[in-house]
Amino acid sequence: MEPDSLKWVGSSCGLHGPYIFYKAFKCHSLDGKPRILSLGDFFLVRCKPGDPICIAELQLLWEERTSKQLLSSSKLYFLPEDTPKGRSASHGEHEVIAVSEKVIVRLDDLVKWTVPDAAGWVRGQHAQPLKAAALRELGRNGQREALHRYRESTLTSGLSFRDIQRERAQLGERPGHPGVGVGGACRGPGGSPPVGLACFA
């Protein structure tokens, strides 16, 4: 990797044949600011000029050892009106539709697809972090640690992201997942039940 381009963040998390898997990478957004994207992060993308903005969920990062090619796999979510069937009365106000196939692209192409701000995305609800009083209450009744373990297991499949969180803190990024998240109004392929959408400021 070039020194000022894409850079893996943290240690590798697996090997399989000629592939080395990673948890996160650092890139520079269009405004020149460094940004870290990790497995489980949701962010806005536009696949090509003129295409609608959609949500990408980063699911896999790897490097092919012989060619040194950096690759990513993401799941995409579109607003119903941006799909071939369009929006219908059965769609929720903030619903998104999951694409059935994952999108595998070179990491530098994924970075070019990212939309630097959410100004073009007008759906969803702004999510707020838990207030200190709520966290204290969870701690008093023993649920805070359980909530933390649940979040870690569901978002990261048990991988430790402490090294990634340290790097994010050094950049001044908020803890958690930047951009957007899918959580309560999303249909999978074939119209499976709603799951959800939240936008983070």
N, C-alpha and C positions, 0 to 999 in steps of 0.2 A: 504494500500500500504506500502511496505517496505521503510524505509527512504532513502536508496541509489538506489532504483530502479525507477520505473515509478512514476511520480508525476503530478497531474493536475496542470495547470497553470491558474490563474485567477479564477473567480467565476463560478459557474454552470450557464448555460443559459437556463435551462428548466427541467421540471419534467413531466413524463407521466407514470402512473402506477408504476411499480417497478423500473423504469429507471430514472437516473439523467444524463442530457446531459451537456457536457463541450465544450469549444472552443479550448483548446490546452493542450498539455502535454509536460513534460520535460523528457528526457531520456539521456542515455550516449551512444554515438556512439562507434563503435568497437575500435577507437583510444583513448577512455576514456574521450573525451571531452563532456561536456553537450550540448544538442541540444534541441531546442523547435520546435515542429511541431504543426501547428494550422489548423483549417478548411480552406480549399481552397489552402493549400500548395501542391506543386508538388515536388516529390522526386523520386529517382531511387530505384527500388527494384528488387530482384531476389527471386522468390517464393520458389525455392529449388535448391540445387546444380545441375548444368548442365542446368538449365532453362535459357532462354535468359533474359537479363536485360530489364525491361520495366519501364514505368513511372506510378507512383501512384498519384492520386489526393485525398487527405484526405477530405471526405465529412461529416462524422459523428463520434462523440466520445461519449461514454456513459458508465455508470457503472450500473450493475444490483445490486440493494440495498441488496437483501437477500443473494446472493452468493458472493457479492463483486467482481464479475468478470468484468474486464475492457475490453471493446470491441471497435472496429473501423469498419467503412465502407469506402471503397475506390473504386474509378473507375480506371481501368487499361487501359493503352494505349501501344500498341506494334508496332514495326516496321513491315511493310507488310511482309518482308521476314521471320518473326518469327510467322506468322499465317499459318493455314493449306493451304490456297490458294496461299500463297507466294506473292512476289512482281511482279507486272505486269507493262506494259508500261504506263498504266493510272495513276499510283501512282506518286505523286510528290517526289522530291528528299528528302525532310525533312518530309514527311507525316508519321503520325502514325494512327493506327486503334484503335478505342475505343471498349472495350469489352462491350457487351450489359448488362451483369449482374454485379452488384456491388459485391465486395469481402468483406465478413464480417469475421474478424479474431480477436482473442484475441490480445490485444495491445502488449503484450510481444512478440508474434509471428511476428507482423508487424515490430517491432523494429529489430528483428533478420533478417528480409527480407531486410532491408535497405542496400543500397550500399553506403559505406562511401565517395567515390569520383566518379567523372564522367568519369574516365579514360576509362572505358569499353563502354562508350556511345559516338559514333563518329558522330552523326547526329545533326541537328539543327543549329541555328545561335546564337552566343553570344549576349545577350541583354545588352544594356548599360543603366544606369540610365539617366534621363533627366539632362542636364547640367544646371548650375545655371542661365545662360543667358536665356535659354528656359523657366525655371520656372518664372523668372522675367517678361518675355514677357507675359506669361499666366496670371500672376497677374495683369499686366497693363490693359489688355483688359477684365478682369473679368472672365477669363476661368479657372484660377487655382483652385478656390474653386469648380467650377462645375466639373472639372476633378477629384478632390479629392472625392467629393460626389458620382460621378459615380463609381469610383474604389471601394469605400467602399460598395456601394449598390450591385454591381455585384459580388464582391468577398466574401462578408460576409453576404449577405441577411439582412443588416441593423444592425447586431450585433456590439457592440462596442468592439474593440480589443485594446484599449489604455492600459489596464493592461498587455496584452500579449506583446505589443510593449515595454513597460517599462522593462519587464523581459528580452526580447531579447537584449535590449540596455545594461542591466547589464552584460549579457554574452558576449557582444561585437559583437553580430550578426548584419549583415547589415539589415536595415529595408526592408520590403517587403517579398517576398516569396523565401525561399532558394531552391536550386536545379534547377529544370526545370519547364517550364510552357508550357501549350498547348494553342495555340492561333491562328494559321493561316493555318495549313495543317493537319487537323485531320478529318477522316471520322468516322461517327458513324456506328452503326450496320446497315447492309443493304446497305452500300455505300452512306450514306447521304453526302452532299457537304463538301468539305474541310473546316477545322476551323483553324489549325496552331500549330506550335511548336517553342519554343525558349528555349535555354539552358542558364542558368545563371552561370557565373563563380564564 
